[in-house]
Each structure stands twice: as structure tokens, then as C-alpha cells.
Amino acid sequence: MNPRSAQSDLARLLSEFPAVVLLGPRQAGKTTLALAEAGRRGDALYLDLELPSAQRQLDDPEAFLLAHPKRLVILDEVQRIPELFAILRGVIDLRRRAGEAAGQFLLLGSASGVLLQQASESLAGRVAQLELTPFQAREVIAPESDDMLRSLNALWVRGGFPLAWLAGDDAASLRWREAFIATYLERDIPALGPRIPATTLRRLWTMLAHAQGGLLNQSQLAASLAVSGQTVARYIDLLCDLMLVRRLPAWHGNVGKRLVRAPKVYVRDSGLVHALLGLADLDAILSHPVAGASWEGFVVEQLLAAAPEAEASFYRTSHGAEADLVLTLRNGDVWVVEIKRSSAPTVSKGFHLAAVDVGASRKLLVAPVASTYPLREGIEVMNPLAAAKLLAG
């Protein structure tokens, strides 16, 4: 999400709802965005609930929160104190009756499942949510610049976490991503409560990187890790909850054909894919078998960030009809997307069949090309920036 757009979206939601949940993986820029909003308002109160000193201030949370009327209260890493949500409901209603309709609380978190469940159960009708992803191409790359494709490759290599993208060189970026992975495994995940061996979870995360964009086969993963299928499912649920992994569901509909039902699985940030596999630069990635799948995952994230309300899936039948991404938009239009790493991309017959099967109203072929151009049968070839701009519009 564009930082300026995110600031605008956050300010709008805070003007409409008593509470806003800002979601995103660690180090994606949530705290920076929240503090910028605090600076804009001038009278906000910020508490980082990872700090014991902040937690002590909430020993009597109702009294503390009611002691700061007419102020935006920002609670960072709020999933650490889940019992707060039930109290927030009462505080919000009391402050409403005192004339504060909106902009009371901003809740930051990096575990989406915990936050969304608590928010939906305790704060129904009182809360909006906003997801802050790592940097996307349309935020940091000028689409008309002469070095657009080179910058696009750089973002693909490094991924979108701000400190990885802004590092001085690829080697420094890789060191940051390796440290990020280690911190998640050794500190952040254990702090959430699950007792998962860091070595086992790292092996699973690395196996998912190797299988980027493939069908999820939990029994195969379980056998490789010498754990049960239920355990693998629980581990993957956790990585999805932390917004580090995405399960892309298979398209479902009645087309009279045998459809693949298993979801596809992606490590969401391409820079983490490359760090998990030890791929330091563009040449190393392009010479590795994961290159095409890594690019596919990179493009999927660009498009879904541009159209967060679209219903996303992929389409595949046992007879070879296939589309990498099917997007059902709010107005009912269905877009099918084929993703290629080639600079002279083409589509197979299976893509045309998939477009007919799902009733596609638009067909995109997304590849690292300099400009948009048409192919036969209504296919539009474009780069990820142009496709994301089209969806966002």
C-alpha cells in the first residue's frame, strides 16, 4: 500500500469508526504509519504492548483508557493482551455517549487471525480494518521511468519490506532478511504462545519456498518433517496468520469438469523466498528452478494488494485448462491472469479454455515487459505496475 495512500485511508477510517485495526507483518511499517498519524493529530497516546512498562499501565485497563478522553489511543501489538478487546467495547460505548463517535482507538497487530477474531466478536459494528503490506511496485517505482524494469527486478529480488528494499546493496538486503527470519523463528513466534521447534518451522518455511506456487500437499510435507498432517496444517495456519504465507484457493463453480481442489501456497514476500533458499542476487535467482514460481508469487501479491476486496483464486482442471489467478471483482466482473517471467510471453490453449470456463470479462498476461500491448483473442500484455494500476482504478 502506498504510504501516502495508507495515511489517507487510515485518516478516513478513523474519521468514520471508533476503532481501526491496522494489520501487517512485522517490519512492514505499521508503527511508522501510526506515529505519523499521531504526529498529525498532536494529542495521541501511543503504547507498545511488547514493553513491560506499557503493560503495567494497563493493569486496570478500563480506568486507564477512560482517563484519556478525546485522545486517539494507539495500542501496538495488541494481540499480546487479547482480553483488552472485551474492555474496549465498553470504553468505546462510554466515550460515544460522551460525544466521541469516531477516532478513539488504533489497534496494531501482526497476527491477523487473533486480531480479527477478537475484533469481530467484541467490537462488531465499531471497528474497521486496514492491511499494510510490504512495499508494492506501484508505491516505489515510477512506471514511466527508463529503468523501470531494472527497478522491478530489484524489488522482486529484495522483496518489499522497507529495510530490505532500502538496503545499500543486495548483500546487505539479504543479511537483513536472514536476520528477520531468525528473529521471527526464535523470538516473535514463541512470544505468541505456540511451542514449535524453530528448526522444524524453518524447514517447513524453506520447503514452502521450494514449492512456491505449487499445490499444497500436507501429507508430503508431514512425511518430510516426520510430523502429522494436522501438525503441518497448524504450522501453515500460523504462517498464514502472521501474513507470511498465502493459501490461494482453487476456483469453485459448476462447469461440469473435474477441478483441482487443493489450494496453491506461496511465501508472500519474494525477498523472503530468496533468503530462505540462499539466493543472493538476480543472477542466482534466474539460474534457480524457483525463478518462474517466485515471479508468479511476486505478481500475485502486487495484484491482490491493488484489489484487496476482490475474491482471488486460481483455476485448473484435470484436462489442462489453467489460469494462474482468477479475480472476481465487486461489480461481478471476472478477470483471468496468466503470469510469465518471459519478456516475449505467450499463453497456452489451457488459458483460453479457463477464460471460457469461468466466464472471464478481461484477460491479462502479466510479464516483465516495458509497455502494454494486445495479443489475439482480447488478451492484454502488461507489466505488474500497469496491471496493479488497472485493478486499483
N, C-alpha and C positions, 0 to 999 in steps of 0.2 A: 504494500500500500504506500502510495506517495506520501512522504512525511507531511507535506502541506495539505494534501487531501485528507490524511488521517487527522490532522489537527482540526480541520474544518468539520469533519464528520463527528469527531469527539465533542466539539463545542456544540454542534447541533443536537446531538443526542442528550447531552447534559442539560440543554435548554428545554427538552421535551419530557425527560424521565427523571424520577427521583434518584435512581441509581443506574450506573453503567458498568458493565463488566468488560474490561479490556483484556482479551486473550492473546496469547502468543508464546512461542518457545522462549526459553531464557536467552538473553543477549540479542533479542530481536529489536529492542528499542522501546519497550513499553514504559519503563521508568523515565526515560528521557522525554517521551511524549507527555507523560503525566506531569512531570515537573515543569514542562513548558506551559501546560495548561494552568498549573498552579501559579507560575510567574505571571501569566496573562491576567489572572484574577486578582492576585496580590494578597489574598487573605486565606488561602487554602491551608489545610493541615495535612502533613504527609507522615505516615508511619510505615516503616519497613518491618513487617512482622517476622522476618528472619532474625531480627535483633532482640535479644532478651529484654533490653531496656524498653523497647516498643511493646513487647508482650506484657510487661509488668504494668504499663499504663492502662491495659485493658483487663486488669484483674476484676474490675467492676465495669464491664463494657457499656452497660446501659447508662450509668451515671456519667462515664467519660464522654460518650457520644452526645448525650443531651447537654453537656456542659459547653458545647461549641456550636450553638445555633447560628444559622445564616452563613455557615462556612462550608466549603466543599471539603469533605474528609476523604483523603486518599489512603487506601489500605493496600499495600503491596504484598504480593504472595499470600493472599487472603485464604488460600486453601489450607494453610497451616493451622487455622483456627476455624474449622467448619461450623462449630457451634455458634459462631457470630451471626450466621445468616438468620436464624430464628429471632435473634435480638434486633437485627437491623430492620426487620419488618415492623416491629412495634415502634422503634425510633423514627422510622420514615413516616409512619402514620401520625405520630405525635407532632413531628415537625410540619407535616402537611396541615394539621389542624391549626398550627401556629402561623400558617400563611406561606410556608415554603413548599411550593408544588414540585419544583424540579431542581436538579443540580446539587443534591445533598451528598451523594457518595460516589466515588470512583474506585472500583474494585479491580485490582490487577492480579493476574494469575497465569501460571504456566502449566496447569493441569486442567485441561478443558472439561473432562468428564466430571470431576469432583465439583468444579465451579458451576457448570451448567445444571447439574442435578440439584445442587443446593439452591441455586438461584431460582430454578423453575418451581421447586417445591415450596420455598419460603417467601419468594419475592414476586410471585406471579402478578403480572399487571403493573409492577413497579420498576422493572429493570429492562434495559436493552443491552445487547451485546455487540461488540466490535472486535474483529480479529486483526491483529497486527502481524503480518508475515515478515520474514526477512525481505530485504530489498528485492524488488522485481525489476525487470529490464526497463519497463516504461518509466520507472522512477529515476533511474541513474544513467540512462543512455539516451542521447539525443537521436531521434530516428533519422534525421536528415544529415547527420554528421558523416564526414568522409571515412572515419574509422569505426563506423557503427558495427560492422561485422567483427572487427577485432575486439571491440569492447564487449560485444555479445559473447564471444568465445571466452574472454577473461572472466565474465560473470558466471558462465557455465562452469569454468574450471574452479573458481574460488567459492561459488555459492553466494547467497545473499546476506549472510549475517554481517552486520556493519563492520565489525573489526576484521573479519576475514576479507571482505571486499576492499576495505581501505588500507590493508597492509602494504608495506613498502614494496614487496615483491612476492612472487609465488611461494618462495621458500618460507618467508615469514607468515604468509597466509596459512600455509599447511601446518606450521608449528602451532598457530592459534587454534586451528580446527582440531588438531590432535589433543591439545590441552582441554578444549571444550568437551570432547568426547570423554576423556578421562574424568573430568570433573562431574559430568552427568552420571557416569557409572559409579564413581567412588563416593560422591557426596550427595548430589541432588536427588537421585532415585532412592537411596536409603533414607533420606530425610522425609520422604513421602510415606514411609512405613513398610513397603514391600521388602521382604527378606529374600533378595535374589542375588546369587553369586555374581559379582561383577564380571568374572571371566566368562561365565555362561551367557550372560546378556550381551557381552561384547561379541562373542562368537555368533550369536543369533543375529545381531545387528549387521555384522560383516557378511553373514550368509545372505541376508536380505539385500545387501548391496550387490553381491554377486548375482543375485536373482532379480535385479532391478527390472520392474515392468513385467515380470513373469506371473503366471497363475500361482496363487498361494496354495502350497501343498504342505499342510501342517503335519501330516503323518511322516513325510520325508524329513522335514526339519526336526521333528521329535526324535526320529531314529538317529539322525546325525548328532544330536545333542545328548542322546541317552536319557531323555525325559519323556513324560507322557504328552499326548496330543493336547490334553486340557492345559497342561503347564505351558506349552508353546503358545496356545491361544491366549492365555492370561498374560504372558510376556508381550505378545504383539499388541494386545489391548492396551497395555501400559504405554508402549511406544507411540501408539496412535493417540492416546490420551494426552501425552506430552507434546503432541503435534510434531513429532519427529518422523513418523511413518504414516503413510496413507494407504488405506484399502480402497481401491476403486471398484465398485460393484459392477457386476455384469448387467447389461440391459435386460429388462424383462418385459415381455409382451407376447401376445398371441399371434405369431406369424406362421404357425404350422411347421416349424423347423426345429431341429434339435439344437438348442442353445447351450453354450458353455455357461455354467452356473457359478463356478468358483471366482472369487474376486482376484483382481490383479493387485500386486503390492509394490509400493515404491518407498524408498527413503526419500523424504520430501525435499531436502536440500541437496543439490548436486555436489556442492563442495564437501558435504559430509560423506557422500558416496565415494568420492575420490580419496578422501582422507582415510576412510575405512579400508580401502583397497591399496593404499600406499602409492597413489598416482599423483605425482608432484606437479606436473605441468601439462600443457596441451599435447605435446608430442607423446608423452606417456599414455595419456587417455586415448588418443586416436589409434594407438597401436594395441590397445587392450580390447578384448571381446565385449566389454561392457559399454563401449562408446555409444553405440546406437541407442541402447536402452537408457543410458544416463541422459542423453539428449532428449529422449522421449519424456522421461520424468521431469526434466527441466522445463520443457514446453508445457506439459500438463499443469505444473504449478503456476506458470505465467498466466495461463488462460483461466484457471479456476480462481485465481486472485482477482482477475479482471471482472469476473462474473460470479461473485460469491453466492448469489441466490439461484443460480442455475442448478438443475438436477444433473449430476455428472455420472456417466457410466461408460463402459466400453461394450462393443458388440462383436460376438464371434459365434459362428455356427460350426457344427461338425463337418460341414461341406465346404468350408473355406471362405465364407463371407466374413469380412472383418473390418472394423473401424477402431482406431486407437482410442478415440474419445467421441462420445455422443453427449451433446449438451441440449437439454430441454429447457428453454428459456421461459420466463414468467408469462410471456404472451402466448405460449404454446408452440412457438417455432422450434424446430429440431435441427440442430447443426451437427454435421458429422465432420470429424477432423482426422486426417491422416498425418502422421509426423515422420519426417525423414531427415537424416543427417546430411544427405547428398545436396550439393549445390545445383544439380540438374535432376530434380526429383521427378518420379513418375508414380502412378498408382496401379495396383493390380485390378483384375476383374473382380476380386473379392470385395474391394472397396465400393465399386459401383453396385454390387448386389446388396451390400449392407445399407447403402444410402436408400435404395428402393424399399428394403425390408422395414426400416424404421420411419419411412416417410419423411426423409430429410428435405428441408426447405432451403438449406445452404450447405455447400461442400467446400471445405478448406483443406489445402495441402500446405502444412507449415514446415519450413525448411530454412537453412541459413542462406537466404537469397537477398540481394541488395534491394530489390524493389518488387512490387506486386505485379503479377501478370496472369492472364487467364489460360486455362487449358480447355480441351474439349469437354463437352457434357456439363458445362457450368461449374467446373472446378476452378477455384481461385487459389493461386500460389502466392504465399506471402511469408515474411519472417515473423518471429514471435512478437516483436513490438507492434507490427501492424495488426496482427490477429488480436492481441490484447486490447489495442485501442478500439478496434471494431466492436469487440464484446463489451468493453466499458461504456461505449457510446450508446 
